[in-house]
């Protein structure tokens, strides 16, 4: 089943939690992220508030550590 990941600016921790849930689901289903998902998450990281960026990276590390390599290159956080 195809999933649609929308590009958005995270406004709160719930938005971040939803993004991490999507990452977890895609990693479980496909064993990795599609280029579309990777680009959407990278965009969200670039435009997010630094506190939400840090929260995202911590949450991914805790819940989906295998996905961290998609986000380490750009760095992140404040």
Backbone bond lengths (Angstrom), bond angles and torsions (degrees), N, CA, C in turn:
res aa  C-N    CA-C-N  psi(-1)  N-CA   C-N-CA  omega(-1)  CA-C   N-CA-C  phi
1 X - - - 1.430 - - 1.533 108.95 -
2 X 1.317 116.14 128.15 1.466 120.56 -178.42 1.519 110.31 -74.83
3 X 1.313 114.98 141.58 1.457 120.84 179.40 1.521 108.14 -115.14
4 X 1.289 116.10 146.28 1.452 120.92 177.05 1.522 108.35 -110.94
5 X 1.303 115.55 123.53 1.457 121.73 177.16 1.526 105.88 -108.07
6 X 1.306 116.41 118.84 1.456 118.49 -179.57 1.526 109.79 -92.55
7 X 1.299 114.11 146.90 1.460 121.04 177.00 1.519 106.93 -82.51
8 X 1.310 115.55 128.35 1.447 118.79 -179.04 1.507 110.63 -151.83
9 X 1.306 113.67 166.55 1.459 119.87 173.34 1.516 106.64 -98.47
10 X 1.323 116.03 123.47 1.451 120.06 178.60 1.515 109.15 -66.80
11 X 1.332 115.81 127.30 1.457 120.94 -179.91 1.528 112.49 -101.47
12 X 1.336 116.54 -19.93 1.457 120.49 -176.52 1.528 109.65 -158.93
13 X 1.319 116.05 176.14 1.466 120.39 -177.93 1.526 112.20 -64.50
14 X 1.332 117.62 -29.88 1.464 119.86 177.98 1.528 110.68 -63.67
15 X 1.330 117.44 -39.34 1.469 120.64 176.10 1.526 110.36 -60.69
16 X 1.320 116.24 -42.90 1.462 120.96 178.76 1.525 110.02 -65.08
17 X 1.331 116.90 -45.02 1.466 120.28 179.02 1.532 110.70 -59.05
18 X 1.328 117.12 -39.27 1.468 120.69 177.70 1.528 110.72 -64.41
19 X 1.328 116.82 -40.82 1.464 120.66 178.89 1.528 110.58 -63.85
20 X 1.328 116.92 -43.93 1.465 120.63 179.63 1.523 109.84 -65.40
21 X 1.320 117.36 -37.42 1.469 120.47 176.06 1.530 110.14 -60.89
22 X 1.330 117.16 -43.46 1.469 120.78 178.26 1.525 111.02 -62.61
23 X 1.326 116.75 -41.08 1.463 120.99 178.08 1.525 109.71 -62.57
24 X 1.321 116.53 -46.92 1.461 121.14 179.53 1.528 110.52 -57.71
25 X 1.325 116.76 -46.50 1.470 121.14 -178.60 1.522 111.05 -62.86
26 X 1.330 117.13 -44.58 1.461 119.71 -178.74 1.527 111.37 -68.26
27 X 1.312 117.12 -39.73 1.464 120.04 177.20 1.526 110.16 -62.80
28 X 1.325 117.24 -40.03 1.469 121.25 -179.85 1.522 111.21 -67.50
29 X 1.321 116.62 -41.27 1.465 121.37 -177.04 1.525 112.67 -76.21
30 X 1.331 116.72 -40.89 1.468 121.05 -170.40 1.520 114.21 -111.75
31 X 1.317 116.73 -15.22 1.450 119.50 -175.78 1.518 113.13 81.71
32 X 1.319 116.82 4.96 1.457 122.28 179.83 1.509 109.36 -177.13
33 X 1.321 115.69 178.85 1.456 120.70 178.73 1.517 110.20 -98.51
34 X 1.322 116.36 144.38 1.452 120.09 172.54 1.521 108.60 -71.25
35 X 1.294 116.98 161.24 1.472 120.87 177.71 1.522 110.20 -61.10
36 X 1.343 117.53 -37.66 1.461 120.34 179.20 1.520 111.43 -62.01
37 X 1.314 116.51 -44.96 1.460 119.94 179.47 1.519 110.36 -65.88
38 X 1.316 116.35 -44.17 1.463 119.75 179.40 1.526 110.57 -58.53
39 X 1.325 117.28 -46.30 1.471 120.83 179.23 1.526 111.63 -62.92
40 X 1.330 116.51 -42.18 1.471 120.04 179.95 1.526 110.68 -62.42
41 X 1.322 116.84 -44.00 1.467 120.06 -179.07 1.526 110.61 -69.03
42 X 1.324 117.55 -38.62 1.467 120.39 177.84 1.525 110.07 -62.50
43 X 1.331 116.24 -41.73 1.466 119.40 178.16 1.529 110.14 -62.18
44 X 1.321 116.28 -46.67 1.463 120.08 179.67 1.527 111.06 -59.61
45 X 1.332 116.82 -39.24 1.469 120.52 176.70 1.525 111.36 -61.70
46 X 1.318 116.57 -40.93 1.468 120.32 -177.13 1.517 113.04 -67.82
47 X 1.324 117.33 -32.59 1.468 119.81 -174.70 1.522 113.26 -101.21
48 X 1.314 117.53 -4.36 1.464 121.04 -175.99 1.524 112.32 -76.63
49 X 1.303 114.03 155.71 1.455 122.05 170.25 1.534 107.82 -58.82
50 X 1.330 119.26 140.02 1.469 120.82 -178.11 1.538 114.16 -55.39
51 X 1.324 117.47 -35.58 1.468 119.29 178.36 1.527 111.28 -65.20
52 X 1.332 116.71 -39.29 1.467 120.09 178.16 1.528 111.00 -71.68
53 X 1.323 116.48 -33.61 1.466 119.93 175.76 1.523 109.76 -62.05
54 X 1.314 116.69 -46.96 1.466 120.31 178.33 1.520 111.21 -62.63
55 X 1.322 116.42 -41.78 1.464 120.64 178.10 1.529 110.45 -61.33
56 X 1.332 116.58 -43.52 1.464 121.18 177.86 1.528 110.55 -58.07
57 X 1.320 116.72 -51.46 1.469 120.21 -177.14 1.531 111.77 -63.02
58 X 1.325 117.54 -41.30 1.474 120.59 176.88 1.530 110.93 -63.14
59 X 1.325 116.35 -42.76 1.461 120.50 -177.30 1.514 111.35 -68.40
60 X 1.327 117.17 -41.09 1.467 119.78 176.21 1.527 109.42 -61.95
61 X 1.329 117.23 -44.07 1.463 120.78 -179.70 1.527 111.04 -59.62
62 X 1.323 116.56 -39.61 1.465 120.73 -178.89 1.530 112.79 -76.00
63 X 1.339 116.96 -40.38 1.458 120.14 -170.45 1.522 114.70 -101.19
64 X 1.323 117.59 -29.64 1.467 121.06 -177.70 1.530 109.20 -141.29
65 X 1.329 117.36 62.25 1.471 119.09 -173.92 1.528 113.53 -59.10
66 X 1.313 117.89 -27.00 1.467 120.26 178.39 1.529 112.62 -65.51
67 X 1.317 117.51 -16.54 1.463 121.33 -179.75 1.530 112.71 -90.94
68 X 1.321 117.85 -7.48 1.467 120.23 -175.01 1.526 113.28 -58.70
69 X 1.316 117.39 -32.30 1.467 118.39 -177.16 1.528 112.33 -63.28
70 X 1.328 117.91 -20.00 1.459 120.68 176.70 1.532 111.69 -71.79
71 X 1.315 117.41 -19.18 1.456 121.42 -171.80 1.521 114.13 -119.46
72 X 1.321 118.54 -7.64 1.447 121.37 -176.31 1.516 113.14 -76.33
73 X 1.322 118.58 -32.35 1.453 121.45 -176.05 1.520 112.40 -58.55
74 X 1.315 116.19 -44.31 1.460 120.47 -177.89 1.508 112.09 -77.60
75 X 1.314 116.62 -13.44 1.448 118.35 -172.91 1.512 107.86 71.87
76 X 1.246 117.26 -163.72 1.446 118.83 178.96 1.508 109.67 160.75
77 X 1.262 113.66 167.88 1.439 119.11 178.80 1.514 111.42 83.47
78 X 1.273 113.15 174.51 1.471 118.76 -178.11 1.513 109.52 -104.13
